[in-house]
Amino acid sequence: MTEVEQYEIGVGLAGSFAPRDYAPLAERLEVAGFDAVTVFGDLMYQPPALVLHSMAYSTSRMRLGIAAYTPWTQHPVEIAGQVALLDAASGGRAFYGLVRGAWMEQLKIDQSRALAAIVDTASIVTALLAGDARGYEGKVYSLAAGTTVMYPVLRTEVPLLIGSWSPRLAAIAGRIADELQAGGSANPAMVERLSSMAEASGSARTPGICLNAIAVVDEDGIAARAAARTAAAPYFDVVAAHDPTVDLDPDLMARIGVLCRNGDHREAGMLIPDDVLDKFAFAGTPQQVAEQAASIIRAGARRVEFDTPFGLTTGSGIGLLCEQVLPTVRAILRN
C-alpha cells in the first residue's frame, strides 16, 4: 500500500441526539463507506461509551472511538471497564482517547497535573485489560497489587489515541499512543507539526496523525460557511492560539474570547477571517469540503474526521457527507 491508501475517513459526534437516533445513523455511515465514528467526551454531553455501545450492534465494520476521556471526570478503573465493554460489544472495533480536557473550570477542577494524570490513566487501563496484577504507583492515580477486573476482556490491547496540541503531551503520545489527534484542526500544515512533536519523544513508535474539526456542508457554500463560523467559534477560542502555523492578531483573539465567554458564538464567529476559518473547520460545498479533506490525507494524516453539526441541518449534512463528500474524497485520492 502507498501512504495515501492507508488513510481513514470518519465522522465525529457530540452526544446530543435522542438515544433512538444513534443506531440508524451509525448504520447509514457504515453503508456509505465511512471507516470510523467517534463520540466526543466534551463536558455536559452524553457519555461517549454509552452512545457508541448503542451503535455497536447496528454496525460490523467501522471502528468505534471514544474521543476522548478526560482523566478528571472518571477514574481509570471506570474507563477500563467502559472500553472493555465497548470492545466486546463491537467485536474488537473499539479505540479510546485521552485528553487534558477543556472547560474544566466549570467544575472547578485543578488540572495542574494533567500530563501525569493522562499517563497514569493509560497505564492503569493497559494493566487492567492485560490482566497485569503487579499494581501501579502513579503521581495522580495508582492501582494496588492484585487488583484485576471481574469481567471478560476481548482484547488485552485496545488502541489508544491522545488528543493534544501540546508538544509535551504529543511527546508522551509518541511513547505510548497509537494515534495523536489535534481536535478542532482542519489545517494540513498541522500534520507535519504533530509528527515532529511526537518524534521528539525519541521512541520507535510512530503514532498516526488525525485531524478533526466541525463540518458544515451544503450546496449553498456561503450559507454553509456562515453556519460554520458560529459552530466553530467555541472550539476556535480554545485551540486557535495553539496552531503555530497560523498568524493571529492577539487583539482579535481577545475579542473572540470575550464573546464566547458571553455565549455570543455567532458574533464571535463573524470575526474569524475567511482564510483562517479553513484551518479550523470544514465549511462550504461538497466539493470544497472534499478537496480540503483530501489535502489533509495527502499531507500524511492517517485519519480525517468530519464533526458535528455536519450541515445546515443534521440530516442534510449527513446526506451530503455520505452521498457526495466521501466518494469525492476517495476519487481525488485515487488520482
Backbone torsions as a table, in degrees:
resi	resn	phi	psi	omega
1	MET	NA	145.0	171.4
2	THR	-82.3	167.7	-178.4
3	GLU	-60.4	-39.5	-178.2
4	VAL	-66.4	-32.4	-177.6
5	GLU	-71.3	-12.5	-175.6
6	GLN	-95.1	15.5	-176.1
7	TYR	-84.2	165.1	170.4
8	GLU	-127.3	149.4	172.6
9	ILE	-121.4	126.5	-175.3
10	GLY	-130.0	176.9	177.4
11	VAL	-128.7	137.1	179.4
12	GLY	-116.0	135.7	-176.9
13	LEU	-119.0	146.5	161.7
14	ALA	-87.8	144.5	179.5
15	GLY	-78.0	76.3	-174.8
16	SER	-130.6	5.1	-178.0
17	PHE	-92.9	169.3	172.3
18	ALA	-69.7	143.8	-177.3
19	PRO	-52.5	-36.0	-177.4
20	ARG	-68.8	-15.9	-174.9
21	ASP	-83.8	-19.8	-170.9
22	TYR	-70.7	-44.8	-176.0
23	ALA	-62.8	-49.2	178.5
24	PRO	-65.3	-31.5	176.8
25	LEU	-65.0	-45.9	179.3
26	ALA	-61.8	-41.4	179.2
27	GLU	-62.0	-41.6	179.8
28	ARG	-64.4	-42.4	179.9
29	LEU	-63.4	-40.3	-180.0
30	GLU	-67.9	-43.0	178.4
31	VAL	-60.8	-36.6	179.2
32	ALA	-68.1	-24.5	178.0
33	GLY	112.6	10.5	176.5
34	PHE	-67.2	148.2	-175.0
35	ASP	-91.5	-24.8	-174.5
36	ALA	-154.6	153.0	169.5
37	VAL	-133.0	133.4	177.5
38	THR	-120.9	156.0	175.9
39	VAL	-126.2	130.9	-176.1
40	PHE	-73.1	149.6	171.9
41	GLY	-100.4	26.9	-178.0
42	ASP	-59.6	148.7	-176.3
43	LEU	-56.5	133.8	173.2
44	MET	77.0	10.9	169.8
45	TYR	-99.1	168.7	178.7
46	GLN	-61.2	145.9	-179.1
47	PRO	-58.0	127.3	-172.5
48	PRO	-62.5	-35.7	-179.3
49	ALA	-64.2	-36.5	178.3
50	LEU	-67.0	-42.2	179.0
51	VAL	-61.8	-46.9	-177.7
52	LEU	-68.0	-33.3	177.3
53	HIS	-60.3	-36.6	179.2
54	SER	-70.9	-16.8	177.4
55	MET	-93.3	-18.5	-171.8
56	ALA	-61.7	-38.1	-173.5
57	TYR	-85.9	-8.5	176.9
58	SER	-100.1	3.7	179.9
59	THR	-132.8	163.0	179.1
60	SER	-137.8	-10.6	-172.9
61	ARG	-123.6	-42.0	-173.5
62	MET	-62.9	142.9	169.8
63	ARG	-74.2	145.5	-177.4
64	LEU	-119.9	118.2	-172.0
65	GLY	-121.7	134.6	171.2
66	ILE	-89.4	110.4	-171.1
67	ALA	-133.9	76.0	18.0
68	ALA	-161.5	172.1	171.2
69	TYR	-81.5	148.0	162.0
70	THR	-96.6	153.8	179.8
71	PRO	-80.7	8.9	-172.5
72	TRP	-104.4	-33.2	-172.1
73	THR	-94.0	-10.2	175.3
74	GLN	-144.3	142.9	177.0
75	HIS	-72.3	147.8	178.8
76	PRO	-53.4	-32.9	178.7
77	VAL	-62.5	-40.3	177.7
78	GLU	-68.8	-39.1	177.8
79	ILE	-60.8	-45.1	179.4
80	ALA	-57.8	-43.5	-179.8
81	GLY	-64.4	-40.3	179.6
82	GLN	-68.5	-41.0	178.6
83	VAL	-63.4	-44.5	-179.2
84	ALA	-63.0	-40.8	-179.8
85	LEU	-65.7	-45.0	179.1
86	LEU	-63.8	-40.1	-179.2
87	ASP	-64.9	-41.5	178.8
88	ALA	-67.0	-43.8	-178.6
89	ALA	-63.2	-32.6	-176.8
90	SER	-94.4	1.1	-179.3
91	GLY	71.0	34.4	176.3
92	GLY	87.1	31.6	-179.5
93	ARG	-110.3	8.9	-175.5
94	ALA	-84.4	152.0	162.0
95	PHE	-144.1	160.2	-176.8
96	TYR	-137.5	152.7	-178.0
97	GLY	-120.3	155.9	174.1
98	LEU	-128.2	137.1	178.9
99	VAL	-139.3	161.6	176.5
100	ARG	-63.2	-40.3	177.1
101	GLY	102.5	131.2	178.2
102	ALA	-104.1	157.1	175.9
103	TRP	65.1	19.3	-179.8
104	MET	-67.9	-16.0	178.2
105	GLU	-63.0	-22.5	176.9
106	GLN	-65.3	-22.6	178.4
107	LEU	-102.9	2.8	-178.1
108	LYS	55.0	43.0	-179.5
109	ILE	-93.4	133.9	176.4
110	ASP	-82.1	115.1	-178.1
111	GLN	-103.4	18.9	-174.3
112	SER	-63.7	-22.8	179.1
113	ARG	-111.3	38.9	-173.9
114	ALA	-61.5	-44.1	-176.6
115	LEU	-64.8	-43.6	177.8
116	ALA	-62.4	-39.6	-179.6
117	ALA	-64.3	-38.1	178.7
118	ILE	-67.6	-44.6	178.1
119	VAL	-61.3	-44.5	179.4
120	ASP	-62.0	-43.5	-178.9
121	THR	-62.2	-47.9	179.4
122	ALA	-61.4	-40.0	-178.4
123	SER	-66.3	-41.4	-179.1
124	ILE	-70.8	-42.6	177.0
125	VAL	-60.5	-45.0	179.5
126	THR	-60.2	-44.4	-178.9
127	ALA	-64.9	-43.9	-177.6
128	LEU	-66.7	-42.7	179.9
129	LEU	-67.3	-33.1	-178.7
130	ALA	-82.3	-7.4	-177.3
131	GLY	73.3	25.1	-179.6
132	ASP	-82.9	110.7	-174.9
133	ALA	-99.7	17.5	-177.8
134	ARG	-75.1	-14.8	-177.3
135	GLY	87.5	168.4	-178.4
136	TYR	-149.2	130.9	178.3
137	GLU	-110.3	106.8	-177.9
138	GLY	-108.9	-179.6	178.7
139	LYS	-86.5	-26.6	179.5
140	VAL	-116.9	-48.2	-179.6
141	TYR	-122.0	143.8	178.7
142	SER	-135.3	167.1	-178.5
143	LEU	-138.4	122.3	-178.8
144	ALA	-69.4	145.9	176.2
145	ALA	-57.3	140.1	-180.0
146	GLY	91.5	-4.1	-179.8
147	THR	-80.5	120.0	179.0
148	THR	-136.6	160.4	-177.8
149	VAL	-78.7	158.1	-177.3
150	MET	-112.0	27.1	-179.0
151	TYR	-138.9	160.1	179.4
152	PRO	-71.8	144.1	177.8
153	VAL	-117.3	123.8	-178.7
154	LEU	-72.6	-53.7	179.4
155	ARG	-118.2	132.1	179.6
156	THR	-78.9	-9.8	174.6
157	GLU	-133.8	117.4	177.0
158	VAL	-111.8	130.3	-176.0
159	PRO	-54.9	140.0	-178.5
160	LEU	-111.9	131.7	172.7
161	LEU	-110.8	137.4	170.9
162	ILE	-115.9	129.0	178.5
163	GLY	-102.1	122.9	-179.0
164	SER	-168.8	150.1	167.6
165	TRP	-104.8	-3.5	-173.3
166	SER	-84.2	130.3	176.4
167	PRO	-57.2	-37.4	-178.2
168	ARG	-68.1	-44.8	179.8
169	LEU	-73.1	-33.5	176.0
170	ALA	-62.7	-37.3	177.1
171	ALA	-65.6	-37.0	174.9
172	ILE	-63.3	-41.9	176.8
173	ALA	-59.1	-36.4	178.0
174	GLY	-61.3	-23.7	179.9
175	ARG	-92.8	-35.3	-168.3
176	ILE	-124.2	-11.4	-170.6
177	ALA	-106.2	157.2	174.5
178	ASP	-89.8	-26.7	-179.6
179	GLU	-139.9	148.1	174.3
180	LEU	-124.1	125.8	-173.5
181	GLN	-124.7	137.3	170.3
182	ALA	-101.7	101.7	179.7
183	GLY	-71.9	133.2	179.6
184	GLY	87.2	14.7	179.7
185	SER	-116.3	134.5	171.4
186	ALA	-125.0	28.9	-172.2
187	ASN	-102.5	111.2	-179.2
188	PRO	-55.9	-30.0	-178.8
189	ALA	-65.6	-20.5	-179.6
190	MET	-75.4	-17.0	-179.9
191	VAL	-63.1	-51.8	178.9
192	GLU	-65.3	-37.2	-179.9
193	ARG	-62.0	-46.9	179.4
194	LEU	-64.2	-40.4	178.2
195	SER	-59.8	-43.2	179.9
196	SER	-64.5	-39.9	179.7
197	MET	-66.2	-38.6	178.7
198	ALA	-68.4	-37.6	-179.0
199	GLU	-67.9	-19.5	179.6
200	ALA	-63.8	-16.3	178.5
201	SER	-69.0	-21.4	-176.9
202	GLY	77.1	7.2	-178.4
203	SER	-79.2	156.4	174.9
204	ALA	-78.0	-13.3	178.1
205	ARG	-68.6	148.9	175.7
206	THR	-131.4	90.8	-179.0
207	PRO	-66.2	141.2	174.7
208	GLY	-69.2	143.7	-178.2
209	ILE	-95.7	132.4	-179.2
210	CYS	-126.3	137.1	173.4
211	LEU	-121.2	136.2	176.1
212	ASN	-139.3	146.1	179.3
213	ALA	-157.0	162.4	178.0
214	ILE	-60.8	147.0	-179.9
215	ALA	-127.4	132.8	171.2
216	VAL	-133.2	108.6	-177.4
217	VAL	-119.8	136.9	179.2
218	ASP	-159.7	153.2	176.1
219	GLU	-60.1	-29.2	173.9
220	ASP	-88.7	92.9	-174.8
221	GLY	-62.9	-34.4	-179.6
222	ILE	-65.7	-44.8	179.1
223	ALA	-64.8	-38.1	179.9
224	ALA	-62.8	-42.5	-178.1
225	ARG	-69.8	-34.9	177.3
226	ALA	-64.4	-43.5	179.1
227	ALA	-67.9	-35.5	-179.7
228	ALA	-64.7	-33.2	179.5
229	ARG	-59.9	-45.6	-179.6
230	THR	-65.2	-44.4	-178.0
231	ALA	-67.8	-34.3	-175.4
232	ALA	-81.9	-22.1	-170.8
233	ALA	-53.4	-49.5	-177.6
234	PRO	-65.0	-32.3	177.8
235	TYR	-77.1	-38.2	176.6
236	PHE	-58.3	-41.2	-179.8
237	ASP	-61.4	-32.2	-177.6
238	VAL	-83.4	-41.6	-168.3
239	VAL	-106.9	-21.8	-169.3
240	ALA	-57.4	-38.9	-178.0
241	ALA	-67.5	-13.4	-178.8
242	HIS	-90.1	-5.9	179.5
243	ASP	-90.1	105.1	-175.6
244	PRO	-75.7	-7.3	-178.9
245	THR	-89.1	-4.5	-177.6
246	VAL	-118.1	129.2	179.8
247	ASP	-92.6	111.9	-175.8
248	LEU	-117.3	141.1	178.6
249	ASP	-72.5	119.2	-179.4
250	PRO	-57.1	-36.8	179.5
251	ASP	-66.2	-39.1	177.5
252	LEU	-63.2	-44.1	179.8
253	MET	-62.3	-38.1	179.1
254	ALA	-64.3	-42.2	179.3
255	ARG	-64.8	-42.3	178.2
256	ILE	-62.8	-40.3	179.7
257	GLY	-61.7	-43.2	179.6
258	VAL	-62.9	-44.7	-179.7
259	LEU	-63.2	-41.2	179.5
260	CYS	-65.1	-41.9	179.2
261	ARG	-65.3	-24.6	177.1
262	ASN	-89.0	1.3	178.6
263	GLY	80.4	9.6	-178.6
264	ASP	-95.4	73.4	-175.8
265	HIS	-72.0	-28.2	178.6
266	ARG	-64.9	-50.1	179.8
267	GLU	-65.4	-37.0	177.9
268	ALA	-63.2	-43.8	-179.6
269	GLY	-63.9	-33.0	-179.8
270	MET	-65.3	-20.2	-179.8
271	LEU	-84.7	-11.7	-179.1
272	ILE	-73.1	121.3	179.2
273	PRO	-58.6	148.1	-173.3
274	ASP	-59.6	-43.8	-178.9
275	ASP	-70.5	-28.3	179.2
276	VAL	-73.9	-33.6	179.6
277	LEU	-54.1	-39.0	-178.1
278	ASP	-67.6	-13.5	177.1
279	LYS	-84.8	-15.4	-172.8
280	PHE	-130.6	7.1	179.1
281	ALA	-159.4	153.1	168.7
282	PHE	-97.3	114.5	-171.8
283	ALA	-147.1	127.9	176.2
284	GLY	140.6	-155.2	179.2
285	THR	-74.6	164.7	177.2
286	PRO	-54.0	-40.0	-179.8
287	GLN	-66.1	-43.2	179.1
288	GLN	-61.2	-46.5	-178.3
289	VAL	-66.0	-40.2	179.4
290	ALA	-64.1	-42.7	-180.0
291	GLU	-64.7	-38.3	179.2
292	GLN	-66.0	-44.0	179.3
293	ALA	-64.1	-41.8	179.8
294	ALA	-62.9	-35.2	179.6
295	SER	-65.7	-31.6	178.1
296	ILE	-70.2	-43.8	176.9
297	ILE	-62.3	-42.8	-179.9
298	ARG	-66.9	-22.2	175.5
299	ALA	-76.3	-8.1	175.9
300	GLY	114.5	6.2	-179.3
301	ALA	-69.8	145.2	174.1
302	ARG	-79.2	-38.9	-179.0
303	ARG	-140.8	143.1	170.7
304	VAL	-122.4	143.5	-170.9
305	GLU	-136.3	132.4	176.3
306	PHE	-96.0	124.6	-173.5
307	ASP	-110.1	163.1	175.2
308	THR	-44.8	137.7	20.3
309	PRO	-99.3	-2.5	173.1
310	PHE	80.9	-44.7	-177.8
311	GLY	-159.9	-169.2	176.4
312	LEU	-64.5	-29.3	165.6
313	THR	-131.0	157.6	179.8
314	THR	-59.3	-45.5	-177.5
315	GLY	-63.3	-44.5	-179.1
316	SER	-67.1	-38.7	180.0
317	GLY	-66.6	-45.8	178.1
318	ILE	-61.1	-41.0	179.0
319	GLY	-59.9	-45.3	-179.6
320	LEU	-70.4	-36.4	176.8
321	LEU	-62.1	-43.7	-178.0
322	CYS	-72.1	-44.1	-169.6
323	GLU	-90.4	-25.8	-176.4
324	GLN	-124.3	-49.8	-173.6
325	VAL	-65.5	-53.2	-176.7
326	LEU	-58.5	-51.4	178.9
327	PRO	-64.2	-29.4	178.4
328	THR	-70.8	-40.7	175.7
329	VAL	-59.2	-47.2	-180.0
330	ARG	-58.6	-42.4	-178.7
331	ALA	-66.0	-41.7	179.0
332	ILE	-60.7	-43.1	-175.2
333	LEU	-76.2	-16.7	174.6
334	ARG	-78.3	-18.9	-175.0
335	ASN	-97.4	NA	NA
